[in-house]
């Protein structure tokens, strides 16, 4: 009889007064769980943060004038006008993707914007977010003067072209906190609703609400703007209830019934690793469900497709298998992973009947003597599952360009507008008809033979065509370093992307975590995280950022970067009442992987306690506690999949199902038939089907 593992329920007990001080007015200080500094120690991170020089200069000009306004004097009205003009110029002279630093080096402006925990020097933000942060921090009577100044011009622009989407988007961005900006966002929400893009609707309504709440008329229930906004918010809430996915059987399961176990590539037994590979540090197969319940499994050398009847145990073991060379017309694929650089998880993503996946690895360029050898990128592929279970290529993007069946190949520079050789990073994500992928520039010899690397980039593509929608530079490549030397540095693999509440979270694993609104690439924030050195233990880095758990929407994301000594809870959209750090970062110590948690520091981990591995919980009131241990020598073999009520995680023994509502009571262990390639792996689930992808094996269970 297997002993029941128990752990403390992930807590959400801590409540903190989280408020940003108002410039020129009294307000509560921002606080963190546990109070005091962040507890990371001196920041070891000089990763590059991008900024727009013209917007940065305009903001500093406005800030200097605002400091004079606060100080008062005979020219206070003129100083206020110059402050507003500087902030407005930053918007007009920049575009949606442009960024600025919160505390630029060498700036002579100090004091107007509170920084209680000294984090501004490690952050950047979008220009529009920077201006909004300033406007929402000034006294209400000063904000009213801003609105009085901009409202006539904003209203005239809105009346001139009332239904032009591009024009409306400019009004919404460049005329913040005006009535016209709120109306523009409301109309853009209607356009998105007509197209069935509900997440875009939610983003536009959120922007409209921010503008309307700052406008005196917008807070009146009799105002037509408030009435229209309220009606649309109610409609969106009703539509969200119809699409509620919390009722999926696996999220309340009590039993697991094995239905399928099959090898993916080799029929021969696989030898164990010569040395144990840390969790998440190998080339790991992954899987995703299509809309019809079919499962696509990506392995190192090909794809396998399993139809719903096969997964349910009624269709035998019929499997469609495809080699990349045959399906995609590419050279033989040989992906690899170095444990010191992070794993290479094969993580297909699906939307409807489309699947998107990263195929192969990139190879950096180099010089041999005086002979330059070019870099070679990898492939981003979109496949469609057609009638009869046939997979067909929709488009393929690589250094040769955008390949679409029946159309001429569009060269890379024309398709993407960003020169260079790139390696697409694992873990693309899809949403609202778009594909998002992180790409890292590869060292490539230029005309003189010198090796140069393009930036780390974020691309948004059209799911149907592969065409570019927007792109954003994230940072410059920055390898991990060895202690006391710049030699022997180690490159890292990018973290799979996360998408929560319309916010795209990109963990670069090169010292930076970034957040963008998925709708149009508006930059919300970038943060330098505490970096480790090569010889220090790191997180797996192959897990997507996790949406923090809460009763009324997440509002935050949990991130555990491969190159960091800490895990972070970060607000998706920071503001006066929602600081970027809602709780203190958590040091890694003996923890292995992050599994779930809330923004206030109540987190669930996979971890070690002495010689054993266990589920470990972090309670803000009681600290870090362990469950009963796994068996002697037993280890977790993949990341956990969690819902509010359940935890699914594998070890070499089987698939564990825990009840989170009863202190992580062990409900059952699904036996995983060993077929010569070990047991355990990554868990995915849809409806009542739970699938586990191991080194070379797929196990499927029916959840009851």
N, C-alpha and C positions, 0 to 999 in steps of 0.2 A: 504494500500500500504506500502510495507516495504521500509524503508529509505535505500538509498545506502550507504554502508560503504565504506569509502575511507581511504587509507593510503598512505604514501610516498612509492614510488617504492624503492625496496632494491637497495641501491647504490653500485656502484663499481667505485667511482670517485677518490679515493685516490691512488696516486702512491707514492711509497717510494723507496728510494735508499737502497736496501737491499744487503749488501755485507759483507763477513767475511774477516777481515784483514789477509794479508799474513804474515806468520812468517818470519821475517828477511827482509821484504820489505814493502814499503808504500802502503796503500790501504784505501779505504773508510770504515768508521765504520758502523757496523750493526745498523740499526735504526728500531724503531717500530712506528706504528701509534700513534701519539700524543707525541712521543719521551719520554725519561726518563725511569724510572723503570716500571716494569710490572703492578704495582698498586694493587697487591694482598695483601699487608701487609706481616708481618713476616710469613714464611711458617710453617704451623702446620702439619708436615707430616714426619714421620720416617719409612714409609713403606719400607720393605726390597727390595733391588735391588740385583739381582744375578750377580756374576762375576766369571770368570775363574781365579784362583790365579796365575797359570803359565803364562797365556797370559798377565795378568795385570802386573806381574813382568817384563816380557820381554819388554812390551811397556814402562814402567818406565825406564828400562835400556837404551832403545833407546832414550827416551826423554832427559835423563841426558846428553847423548853423543851429542844430537842435540843442547842443550843449549851451550855446549862447542864449537860446530861448529860455532854457531852464534857469539860467543865471539871472535873467531879467535885464532890465535896463531900458534906456530910452528908445533903442532900436529893436525892441522885442518883436514887434509885428513884422518888420523887415526880415529879421532872423528866421522867424517861423516860415515866412514865404520862401526864403532861400532853402530851408530844410525840405519843404514840400517839393520845391522845384528839383532839388537834387535827387530825392527818392523817385519822383516821377520820371526824371531823365534816365535813371537806371532801368526802368521798365521799357521806355520807348527805345533806348539804344541797345536792347538785348532781345534775344529770342527765347522761345519756350524752354529749350534745353540748357540755357546758360546758367552758370553758377557763380557764387561769390563765397569768400571765406568769412566766417563769423568774426575772426580776430586776425586780420592780415599782419604778417610780420612787418615791423617797422612803422606801423600806423601810429599817428600822434593823437588819435581819438580814443579816449579811455573813459569808461564810467557810465555812459547813458543807458546801456543795455545790460541788465544784470547777468552775471555769470557766477552763481554762488559756489559751484563745484569745479570751476576752472576747466571747463570742457570746450569752450569756444575755440581755443587754439588748435583743437584736433578735429574740427568740423567744417564742412561747407554745406551750402544749401542753394536751392534755386533762387534766382533773382526775385521772382514773384513772391516766394515764401519769405525772403528777407524783408521785402517792403511790407508785407502783411504783418510780420512779427513786430515791426516798428509801429505800424498803425494801431495794432491791437494792444500795444503797451503804453500808448499815450493817454492822457486824461480824456474823458468823453467830450468835454467842451472843445478840446483841441481837435479831436477827430471830426466833430461837427463842422469845423472850419475847413478841413480837408474836403469833406463831402460838398460843402457849399461852393468850394472852388471848382471841383471837377464835374459836378452834376449837370450844369448847362451843356458843357461840351459833350459829355457822355450821352445825354439825352438826344442831342442833335445827331450824333453818329448813329445811334440806334434807330432813329426815325429815317435817316437817309437810306439805309439798307437793312430793313428789319428782319429779313429771312435769309441772308447770306451766311452760311455756317462759318466760313473763314473769318468774315468780318465780325460776327458775333463772338467768336473765340477771342479775337483781339480786344474787343470791348471788355469782355469778362476778365481778361488778364491785366490789361493796361489801365483800367479804371476801377481799381479795387474798392470794395465797401461802398459803392454807389448803388442807387436803385437801378440804374441802367445795366450795371454789371449783373445784378441778380436776375433781371428780366432776360438778359442775353443767355445766361446759364439755363434759365427755365425753358427757353425756346430750343436750346441745344439738347436738353433732356427730352423734349418732345420728339425731336428728330431721331434720337437714339431709340426711343420707345417704339416709334413706327418701324424701325429696323429690327426690333426684337433684341437689342443689345442691352440687357437689363443691368449689367455691371457698369456700362457707360452711363446709363440713366442715373444710377446711384451716385456716381462721381459728380455728374453735373448738378444733381439736386443738393449734394453736400456743399458744392461751391456756391450754389444759389442761396442756401441757408446761411452760410457764413456772411455773404454780402448783406442779405436781408436783415439778419439779426443785429448788424452794426448800424442799420439805418433806422432812425426814430419811427418813421411811418411803417417800416417793415415789421415792427413788433405789435402793431394794432390788429386785432382779429377782424376789424371791419375793412382793413386795407385789401385791395384786390390782389396785390402781390402775395400777401400772407395767405389769402384764401386759395389762390392758385397753387402755391407751393405746398400747402397742407393737403390739398386734394391729391396731388401727385405723390407725395410721400405716403399717403394712405394706400393708394393704388399699388405702389411698389411693395409696401409691406404685405399686402394681400397676395401679390404674385409670389413673393418670397415664401409665404406659408404653403402655397400650392406646390412649390418645388422643394419643400423640406426633405432633406435626406437623412435626418436622424432616425427615421423609422426603418432603415435597412436592417435586415435580420442579424447580420454579424455584429451590429452594435449593441444588441441585447442577448447574444447567444449564450447558451449554457452548455452545449455539447458540440463536439466536432466529429464528423463522420468522414473517414478517408474515402475518396472516390477515384483517385488516380495517382500513380507514381510512374514516371517515365524519364529515361535519359534524354538529354537534349542533343548531344553531338556524338560522343564517343561511346562505343559499346564495351570498351575495355575499362578495367578498374583504374582509378587514378591514384597515384601514390600521394601520401600526405606531404605537406610542405616540409622541406628539410629543416627549416626553422619556423616556429609559429608566426603567422602574419597577424598583426593587430587588426581588430575589428574595422572593416571598411577600407582596408588598404590593398585590395587586390582588384583584378578585373572581375567584376561581379555581374552575372546575368540579372536582368530585370524584366518586368512584365507590366502590362496595362490592359484594361478592358475597353473594348469598343462599345458603342451604344447598344448594340444588339446582344451583348453579353459574351461575345467571342473574346478570347484572350490572345494577345500577341506577346511572344517571349523573345527577347533579344539576347543572344549569346555571342561569344567572341567572333564566331565565323559565319553566323547566319541567323535566320529567323524561323520560328515555329508558330503555327497558328492552330489554336484549339477552339472548336466550335462549342456552343453552349451545352449540347447533349453529351459531348465527351466530358466536359468539365463536371456535369452533373452525375456522371457514372452510368449513363444509359446508352452511350454511343460507342462503346469499346475504347480503343486507344488510337483511333484514326487521327493522324496528324499531318498537316501540310508543312513541309520544310523547304526553306529557300536559302541557298547560298547567296551572299552579297554579290559575288561576281556575276551570277546568272541573273538575279533580279534587277540589279542596278547598273550593270555593265561597267564595273570598276575593276581595278587590279586586285589581286588577292589581299584580303584584310588581315592584319596581324596586330590587334591592339595589345598594349602592354601597360603595366603599372609598376612603379617603384614604391615600395612601402614607405621610404623616407620622403617621397614627394606627395603622398596621398594616393588613394585608390582611383580607379577609373570605373565608376558604376555605369552599367548600361541601363539607362533609364528612359525607355520610350514614353511618350506622352500622347494621349488621344483626346480628340474632340469629335463627337459624332462618330462618323465612320472613317475619319482620317487619323493616321498615326504619324508622329514626327519623331525621328531618332537621329542621334549622332553616330556616325559610322567611322571606325578606324581612329588612329592617332595621327597628329601632325609630326613631321620630322624637321628639326631646326636646320637651317643652313650652316655651313662652316667653310673654312678655307683649308686646303691641303697644300702646303707650300705656297705657291702663287696662284693656285687653281681654286676659284670660288665654286662651291657646290650649293645649288639653290635649295631653299627651304621648300618643303612639300606639305600642304595643308591636308585636312580631312574633309568629310562630307556631312552636310545636314540634309536629311532626306524626308520627304513627305510621301506617304503611301495611302492609298484608298482601298478599303475593303469593299469589293463589289459583290454582285449577285453570285451565289454559288460558292462564296468563300474565297474568291480570287483576289489576291493582292496585286495592285498595279501601281507603277510609279506615277506620281502626280508632278513632282519636281525634285530636282537635286541641285544643291548649291555647294560649290567647291571653288578652289582657286582658278579652275578653268572657266567658271562662270555659272550662270543660272541655266540649267538644262531642263527643258519641258518637252515631253513627247509631242512631235509634230510641229515644233517651232524651232527657229534658229536659236542657238546658244547665245545668251547675252553675256558678254565678257564681265569679269568681276568688277572692274572699276566702273563700268556703266551701270551694273545692277546694284552695287552697294555704295558707290561714291566715296569709298574709303580705301586708298591704296595700301598695299602690303600683303603679306602672306599670313594667314590666320589658322589657328587650331580652334575649332568649335569645342567648347567645354561640355562635359557631361551634364545631363539634366535640364534640357530645354523644357519650357512649359507653354501650354496653350490656354487661351481664354478669349471669348468674344470674337472668334474668327481671326485671331492673331497668333503668331508664334513668336516667342521671346527666347533668345539664346545669347549666352555670353561667349565671346571669342577672344582669344589671346594672341597677340602678335608674335610671330616666330622670328628669331634672328635670321636675317637674309642679307647676303652680300650686295652692296650697291655697286655703282659703276666703278668705283675705286677699289672694290674688294673688301671694304670695311663692313663688318656685320652691324646691322641696325634692326631694331625691333619696333613694330607698330605698337600702339597703345592697347590696353585691355579695353574691349568694346562691348556694348550691349546693343543688340539689334532687335527691332520689332518688324516682323514680316507678315504679309498677307497669307493666311492659311491656304487659300484656294490657289493662289498664283505664285507664291514665293517672292513677290515684289516687296521692296523695302518700303516701310511706312515711316519709321524714324530710327535714328541711331544716336547713341550717346557714348562719348569716351568716359571710361570709369577712372583709370589711373595708368601709370606706367608699370610695366612688370617689375617686381621687387622680390628677389629670391630670399629664402631663409638664410641666415648667416650662422657661421660657427663662432663660438665664444672667443672674443679677443682678436679676431682676424676677419678680413674681407675675403679671404681665400676659402675655397671649399664650400661655397654657397650651394644651396639646393633649390631648384625650381619646384613650384607647387602646382597642383591641379585646382581649377576653380570649383567652388561649391555649386551644387545644383541650385537652380533658381527657385524662389518661393513666390507665390501669388496669394495675397490675402486682402480682402475688402478693397479690391481694385488697386492695390499697391504691389508693385513688383520689387522684391527684395533680392539684391545681388550680393552674395558673399564672395569676394574675390579670392580669399585665402592668400592675399598678398598684403594684408594689413588694413584692408578697407571693407566696410559694409555700406552699401548704398541703397537708397529707396527712391523709386520713381512711380508716378501715377501711370498705370498701364495704358490709360486712355490716350495720352498724347506725349508721354515721356517727360512730364513736368517733374523736375528734380525736387524732391522733398528734403533729403539730407544725405550726407556721406559722413562716416565716422571712422577715424583711425582707432583700431582696437589694439589692446596690448599684444605685442608680438613675443613669441618665444624664440629660442635659439634652436639650432638643429638637434642638439643633444637632449633637449627637454621633451617630455611627453606631450603630445597634442591630441586634440579631438579627432575623430575619424574624418571629418571634413566632407564626407560623401553623403551626408543627410541634408535634405532641403531645410531652410528655415521653417520653423513651426509657428503656426498661428497660436497666440496665447489664448487660453480658455477664459471665458467670462460669460455671465448670463445674458448680457446685452451687446454681444458683438465683441470681437477680440480686442481691437484697438491697439494691439501690440504684437510683436513678433519675437520669438526666441531664436537666438543664433549662437552656434558653437563653432567658430572658425578653426580650421585645421592648423593654422599658423599661430594660434593664440593660446595663452594659458588660462583664459577665462571664457565663460559663456555669458551672454548678454540678453536682457529683456529690453526692447527698444520700442518706443511708441511709433506707430505707423505715421501718424500726422501730429507732430508735436505742436503745442500751442500754449497759451497762458495758463490753461488749466490741465495741461497734459505734457509734462516735461519729457524730453527724449529718454531719460533714464527713470522709469517708474520704480525701479528697485536696483539695488547694488549688484554689480557683476559677481558671478560665482566662480571661484578658482577651481581648476580641474582636480588637483590632488589625485585621489585614487578613483575618481569617476571615469567611466569608459565612454558613455554616450548619453545624450540628452533625449528623453522620450516624450515628455509633455510638461505642461505647467501653466501658471497664470503670470500676469505681469507684476504681481506684488511679491514674487520670490518663492511661491509654493510650487516646487518643481519635482518631477519624477525622472530618475536617472537609471541607467544600467551602470553598475559600478563594482568595485572590489572592496572587500572588507577583510583585511588579513590575507589568508591564503585562498579565500573563496570569493566567488562572484555572487551578487545579489541585486535585487531591486532596491534602490535607495531613494529616499524622499527627503526633500529639503523643506522644512516647515519654518516660516519666519519666526515663530515663537519658540520652537524647540530645537532648531538646528537640523543637522544632517543625521538621519537615522537609517538603519538597515532592516531589510526583511530577514527571514530565515535564509540561510545560505543555499545556493545550488550545491549539487553533489560534488564530492572530491574530484578535482580535475575537470569538472563540467564548466563550459564557458558559453556565453551568449554568442550566437553565430550570425546575427544580423540585427538591424535596427528594429525597434518595436513599432507596431502599429497600434494606435490608441483611439478610442472614442471616449465620451464622457463617462461611460460605464464599464468599458472593457479595455484590457491590454492583451495584445497578441504578440508573442516574441518567441524566437526559436533558440534552442541550444542543440548540442549533439545528441540529446536524448529525444527531443520531439518539439511539437508546437504547443506552447503553454498558453492557456486562456485564464486570465485573472479577472476578478470582479472588483472594480475600483470603488464601488459603492459600499463594499464590505471589507475595507482595509486590505484591498488586493488579495482577497481570498482566492486560492487556486481552485478553479472549477473543474478543469480537466486538462489532460495532456494528450494531444493527437499524435499517434505513433507515425513516424516517418520511415517508410521502408527504405533500407539502405541498398542502393543498386551499384555500389562500387565507387561512389564519388563522395562519400561522407554524407552528413545530414545537416540541416539547418540552412538559413539564408534570409533573404529579404521577403517580407510579407506584403501582399496587396489583397484587397477585398472589394467586392461589389455585390450588393444584395445579400444572398445567402452563400456565396462562393468565396472561399479563402484560398489563395494560391501562394506557394512558397517557392522561390527560385534559389537553388543552391549552386554549387560550383558547376555542376553539369546535370542537374536533376530538377524536375518540376514535380512538386507534390500539390495535390488539390484536395480540399476538404469542403464538405457541406456543413454550414453552421446552422444549428437548430436552437 
